[in-house]
Amino acid sequence: MKRLLCFLALTLAAILAGCGKPDFSDAEKKTIASLALNTLPLLKPDTTNRFADVPAAAALGSTLFFDVGMSRDGAVSCSTCHKIDRQFQDDLPQAVGVGRTNRRTMPLAGVARDPWFFWDGRRDSLWAQALTPLENPLEQAGNRAAYAHYIKARFGERFERIFGPLPDFSGIPLNASPLGTDAEKAAWNAMSDAQRDAVNRVYANIGKAIAAFERSIEPAQTRFDRFALDLFTGAEPKDGAAFSREEILGLKLFIGKANCVTCHNGPRFTDNGFHNTGVPPVAGLPPDRGRIDAVAQAEADPFNCFGAYRDGDVSACGELRFMVKDAPELIRAYKTPSLRGAATRPPYMHAGQFSSLDEVVAHYAKAAPSVEGVSEIHPLQLSDRERAALVAFLKTLSE
């Protein structure tokens, strides 16, 4: 009996030891602390958009974000793809507006902190990004002259209280754009420089209002953040913040052997960079070379930081001034997405190539070569247990 009691006591001690405080080195604790949401700095002012933090502009932007009138067919809005109850994305492998697009909808939490926008970074500000789907024939498919007329007719007084007087639209065609149909392009070219500038200024302010609303969308605290704070302060885990042994192993792998933290770092779990990680193309979609083709688009955009519609001075344009324009590593490179909330928004990658986090982890473990350019990742020797642990940890960023 005495031996049995000793055995039970030792067994209980071992179990309790497995449930005790996780064993992390000081370096690991420092890395984990850097990932916690409480280290996220205050959002910097957007000096290119003087309305970015104006409540009335954000309120109008919210109205426009959900307004199906902001599309050619009156059936699509920003919220068609950026669904408020789905982390402002849509669960589809490729977004569907007026037509099916070539890429996955990105969630919007924390988007105002990005230096570049879209999967390839073809826009350099949140307000310039907000304009692009409005004229994309596969998304909202409208044209900027039509949007200007719509704003004046439906929101004229409200718009003017924020942005100042609207121009005289009496001589401006109902439909005109440098990016539209042949008829719309012809109508745009027939307009005077002053008329085109007037429409562009209204159009730019539409983007600035939508961006003001999107700046308010920030990531939510998760179980990982509570765990990280307890680990940093030495407090006992509470309110369900404790990690299982599997989740602890996954976290150790994430910041160590698996090297995920190299790109998925900081409190938003992204380095805001572009990387070729060998993600395969999707059969049936047009060729997509990622960042390498987006550089010229960013430079050519009339609403970029060097353009006439930026507020503030050119000192805000450092990203555009110093961007890498032509390098082998840009070929098939795509933006590092934030992993916050990722577990609840499959599929994954820029065109929904993988249906689950298990497939994502398997892809990075195998590290297949890229179909073009050179992948940055290398094969990882991960056991089935380690792969499962990584997925278990990633789920704590959504709980």
C-alpha positions in Angstrom: 0.0 0.0 0.0 2.8 2.4 0.9 4.5 1.8 -2.5 1.2 2.4 -4.3 0.7 5.7 -2.5 4.2 6.8 -3.4 3.6 5.8 -7.0 0.3 7.8 -7.1 2.0 10.8 -5.5 4.8 10.8 -8.0 2.3 10.4 -10.9 0.2 13.3 -9.6 3.4 15.4 -9.2 4.3 14.7 -12.8 0.8 15.6 -14.0 0.9 18.9 -12.0 4.3 19.7 -13.4 3.0 19.3 -16.9 0.2 21.8 -16.1 2.5 24.3 -14.4 4.0 27.4 -15.8 5.5 26.9 -19.2 9.3 26.8 -19.4 10.5 29.6 -21.8 14.0 31.1 -21.9 14.4 34.9 -21.4 15.0 35.3 -25.2 11.7 33.4 -25.9 9.8 35.5 -23.4 11.1 38.7 -25.0 10.0 37.5 -28.5 6.6 36.4 -27.2 6.1 39.8 -25.5 6.8 41.5 -28.8 3.9 39.7 -30.4 1.3 40.8 -27.8 -1.4 43.2 -28.8 -0.6 45.5 -25.9 2.7 46.4 -27.7 0.8 47.7 -30.7 1.7 51.5 -31.0 -0.9 54.2 -31.4 -2.0 54.6 -35.0 0.1 57.4 -36.6 -1.7 60.3 -38.4 -2.1 59.9 -42.1 -0.7 63.2 -43.3 -1.7 62.3 -46.9 -5.4 62.3 -45.8 -6.2 65.3 -43.6 -9.7 63.8 -43.1 -8.4 60.5 -41.8 -9.3 61.2 -38.2 -12.3 63.4 -38.8 -15.4 61.7 -37.2 -17.8 63.1 -39.8 -15.6 61.8 -42.6 -15.5 58.3 -41.0 -19.3 58.3 -40.6 -19.7 59.2 -44.3 -17.1 56.6 -45.2 -19.0 54.0 -43.3 -22.2 54.9 -45.2 -20.4 54.6 -48.5 -18.7 51.3 -47.5 -22.1 49.6 -47.1 -23.9 51.4 -50.0 -24.7 49.2 -53.0 -25.3 52.4 -54.9 -21.5 52.6 -55.1 -21.4 50.1 -58.0 -22.4 49.9 -61.7 -25.2 47.4 -61.1 -26.5 48.8 -57.8 -25.9 45.4 -56.1 -22.3 45.5 -54.8 -20.6 47.5 -52.1 -17.3 47.3 -50.3 -19.1 45.2 -47.7 -20.0 42.6 -50.3 -16.5 41.2 -50.0 -15.5 42.8 -46.6 -18.3 41.3 -44.5 -18.6 42.9 -41.1 -19.4 39.5 -39.4 -16.5 37.7 -41.1 -13.5 39.8 -40.0 -14.3 42.0 -43.0 -13.6 39.3 -45.6 -15.8 36.7 -47.3 -14.5 33.1 -46.9 -14.1 32.7 -50.7 -11.0 31.6 -52.5 -11.4 34.6 -54.8 -13.6 37.6 -54.2 -16.8 38.0 -56.1 -18.2 41.4 -56.9 -19.8 42.2 -60.2 -17.6 39.3 -61.4 -15.1 36.8 -59.9 -11.7 38.3 -59.2 -8.3 36.7 -59.2 -7.4 37.0 -55.6 -8.7 36.4 -52.0 -10.3 39.2 -50.1 -8.0 40.5 -47.3 -9.4 41.2 -43.8 -9.3 44.8 -42.6 -8.4 44.7 -38.9 -5.4 47.0 -38.5 -5.2 47.7 -42.3 -4.4 51.4 -41.7 -1.0 50.4 -40.3 0.1 48.9 -43.7 2.6 50.7 -45.8 1.4 49.0 -49.0 -2.1 47.7 -49.9 -3.5 44.7 -51.8 -1.7 41.4 -51.9 0.9 42.9 -54.3 1.1 46.4 -52.8 0.0 48.2 -55.9 -1.4 51.2 -53.9 0.6 53.2 -51.3 -2.2 54.6 -49.1 -5.4 53.3 -47.6 -7.5 56.0 -49.4 -5.9 55.2 -52.8 -6.6 51.5 -52.2 -10.3 52.3 -51.4 -10.7 53.9 -54.8 -9.4 50.9 -56.8 -12.3 48.4 -56.4 -14.8 51.2 -57.3 -13.6 51.1 -61.0 -12.4 47.5 -61.2 -14.7 45.8 -63.7 -14.8 42.7 -61.6 -15.5 44.4 -58.3 -17.8 47.5 -58.2 -17.3 48.3 -61.9 -18.4 51.9 -61.8 -16.7 55.0 -63.2 -15.5 58.1 -61.3 -17.7 60.6 -63.1 -20.8 58.5 -62.2 -19.6 58.4 -58.6 -19.1 62.1 -58.5 -22.7 62.7 -59.8 -24.0 60.1 -57.3 -22.3 61.8 -54.4 -23.7 65.2 -55.3 -27.2 63.8 -55.8 -27.4 61.7 -52.7 -24.9 63.1 -50.2 -24.2 66.6 -51.5 -24.8 68.6 -48.4 -23.2 66.1 -46.1 -20.2 65.8 -48.4 -19.8 69.6 -48.6 -19.8 70.0 -44.8 -16.7 67.8 -44.7 -14.8 68.5 -47.9 -16.0 71.9 -49.0 -18.1 72.9 -52.0 -18.7 70.5 -54.8 -17.9 71.7 -58.3 -20.4 72.5 -61.0 -21.2 69.2 -62.7 -23.5 70.6 -65.4 -21.0 70.1 -68.2 -19.6 66.8 -66.9 -20.7 63.6 -68.6 -22.7 61.1 -66.5 -20.2 58.4 -67.2 -16.5 59.0 -67.8 -13.3 57.5 -66.7 -9.7 57.0 -67.9 -10.1 53.3 -66.9 -13.6 52.4 -68.1 -15.3 51.2 -71.3 -14.3 52.7 -74.6 -17.2 55.1 -74.4 -16.2 56.2 -70.9 -12.6 56.7 -71.9 -13.7 58.8 -74.9 -16.0 60.9 -72.7 -13.1 61.4 -70.2 -10.7 62.5 -73.0 -13.3 65.0 -74.3 -13.5 66.7 -70.9 -11.3 69.7 -70.1 -8.4 69.5 -67.7 -10.3 71.5 -65.2 -13.3 69.1 -65.4 -11.1 66.0 -65.0 -9.4 67.5 -62.0 -12.7 68.4 -60.4 -14.0 64.8 -60.8 -10.7 63.4 -59.5 -10.8 65.6 -56.4 -14.3 64.4 -55.6 -13.2 60.8 -56.3 -10.1 61.2 -54.1 -12.3 62.5 -51.2 -14.6 59.4 -51.6 -11.5 57.3 -50.9 -10.4 59.5 -48.0 -13.8 59.1 -46.4 -13.8 55.3 -46.7 -10.3 55.2 -45.4 -11.3 57.3 -42.4 -13.9 54.6 -41.6 -11.5 51.7 -42.2 -8.9 53.2 -39.8 -11.3 52.4 -37.0 -11.1 48.7 -37.6 -8.5 47.3 -35.3 -7.6 43.7 -34.2 -9.2 42.2 -31.1 -7.4 40.8 -28.1 -7.1 37.0 -28.1 -6.2 34.2 -25.7 -2.6 34.4 -26.9 -2.5 38.1 -25.8 -3.7 37.2 -22.3 -1.2 34.3 -22.1 1.7 36.6 -23.3 0.8 39.2 -20.7 0.6 36.6 -17.9 4.0 35.1 -19.0 5.6 38.6 -19.1 4.3 39.6 -15.7 4.7 36.2 -14.0 1.0 36.1 -13.1 -1.0 32.9 -12.9 -3.0 32.3 -16.1 -6.7 33.2 -15.6 -10.0 33.5 -17.6 -9.1 30.6 -19.8 -5.7 32.1 -20.9 -3.7 29.1 -19.9 -2.1 27.2 -22.8 -2.2 23.5 -23.2 1.1 21.6 -23.6 0.3 21.3 -27.4 -0.2 25.0 -27.7 3.0 25.7 -25.8 4.9 23.4 -28.2 3.3 25.2 -31.1 4.4 28.6 -29.8 7.9 27.4 -29.3 8.0 26.0 -32.8 6.5 29.2 -34.2 9.3 31.4 -32.7 12.0 28.8 -33.0 12.5 25.7 -35.2 9.7 26.5 -37.7 10.9 30.1 -38.1 7.4 31.5 -38.7 8.2 34.6 -36.7 10.8 35.7 -39.3 7.9 37.1 -41.4 5.0 36.9 -39.0 6.4 39.2 -36.4 5.2 42.1 -34.3 1.8 42.5 -32.6 0.0 42.1 -35.9 2.0 39.0 -36.8 3.3 40.5 -40.1 6.4 42.2 -41.3 4.4 44.1 -43.9 6.8 42.7 -46.5 6.5 40.8 -49.8 7.8 37.2 -50.1 7.9 34.4 -52.6 7.0 31.3 -50.5 6.4 28.9 -53.5 2.6 29.2 -53.3 1.4 27.5 -56.5 -0.8 29.3 -59.1 -4.5 28.4 -59.5 -5.5 26.7 -62.7 -7.7 28.8 -64.8 -6.7 32.2 -63.4 -4.7 34.7 -65.4 -0.9 34.8 -64.7 -0.1 36.5 -61.5 3.5 37.5 -60.8 2.8 39.4 -57.6 4.9 42.3 -56.4 7.1 42.5 -59.5 4.2 43.8 -61.6 2.7 46.0 -58.9 5.6 48.4 -58.7 4.8 50.1 -62.0 1.1 50.3 -61.0 2.0 52.0 -57.8 4.1 54.5 -59.6 1.5 55.2 -62.3 -1.4 55.7 -59.9 -2.5 59.4 -60.1 -3.7 59.1 -56.5 -0.3 58.0 -55.1 1.7 59.9 -52.6 3.5 61.9 -55.3 0.2 62.9 -57.0 -1.8 66.1 -56.9 -4.5 64.7 -54.6 -2.3 64.0 -51.6 -2.7 66.2 -48.5 0.4 67.4 -46.7 3.8 67.5 -48.2 6.1 65.1 -50.0 8.0 64.1 -46.8 5.2 61.5 -46.2 6.2 59.7 -49.4 9.2 57.8 -48.2 7.8 54.3 -49.0 7.1 55.3 -52.6 10.4 57.1 -53.0 12.6 54.3 -51.7 10.6 51.2 -52.8 12.5 48.4 -54.4 11.5 48.4 -58.1 13.3 45.6 -59.8 14.8 42.7 -58.0 14.5 38.9 -58.5 12.9 38.5 -55.0 9.9 40.4 -56.1 8.8 37.8 -58.6 5.7 36.0 -57.3 6.1 37.8 -54.0 3.0 38.6 -52.0 2.3 40.5 -48.8 2.7 38.7 -45.5 -0.8 38.6 -44.1 -1.6 39.1 -40.4 -2.2 35.8 -38.6 -4.6 37.4 -36.1 -8.0 35.7 -36.6 -6.6 33.5 -39.4 -7.9 30.2 -37.9 -11.5 31.3 -38.6 -11.1 32.6 -42.1 -10.1 29.8 -44.5 -9.1 29.4 -47.3 -5.6 30.7 -47.3 -3.0 32.5 -49.5 -3.5 35.1 -52.2 -5.9 33.1 -54.3 -7.3 30.6 -51.7 -4.9 27.9 -52.7 -5.1 26.0 -49.3 -8.3 25.1 -47.6 -7.0 24.6 -44.0 -4.2 25.6 -41.7 -3.0 22.0 -41.8 -2.4 22.4 -45.6 -0.6 25.7 -45.0 1.7 24.2 -42.4 2.3 21.2 -44.7 3.2 23.5 -47.6 5.8 25.3 -45.5 7.2 22.1 -44.2 7.6 20.7 -47.7 8.8 24.0 -49.2 8.2 23.1 -52.9 10.0 25.3 -55.4 8.3 28.3 -56.9 7.0 28.0 -60.5 8.8 31.3 -61.2 11.4 33.1 -59.2 13.0 31.6 -56.1 11.1 30.6 -53.0 12.5 32.0 -49.7 11.5 29.0 -47.6 13.3 25.7 -47.0 12.1 22.3 -46.0 11.4 21.7 -42.4 11.7 18.4 -40.6 8.4 18.6 -38.6 6.7 15.5 -37.2 2.9 15.1 -37.4 2.8 16.1 -33.7 4.7 19.3 -34.4 2.5 20.2 -37.3 -0.6 19.7 -35.2 1.0 21.8 -32.4 1.6 24.7 -34.8 -2.0 24.6 -35.9 -3.1 24.5 -32.2 -1.1 27.6 -31.4 -2.4 29.5 -34.5 -5.9 28.9 -33.2 -5.1 30.9 -30.0 -4.8 34.0 -32.3 -8.6 33.7 -33.0 -10.0 32.9 -29.6 
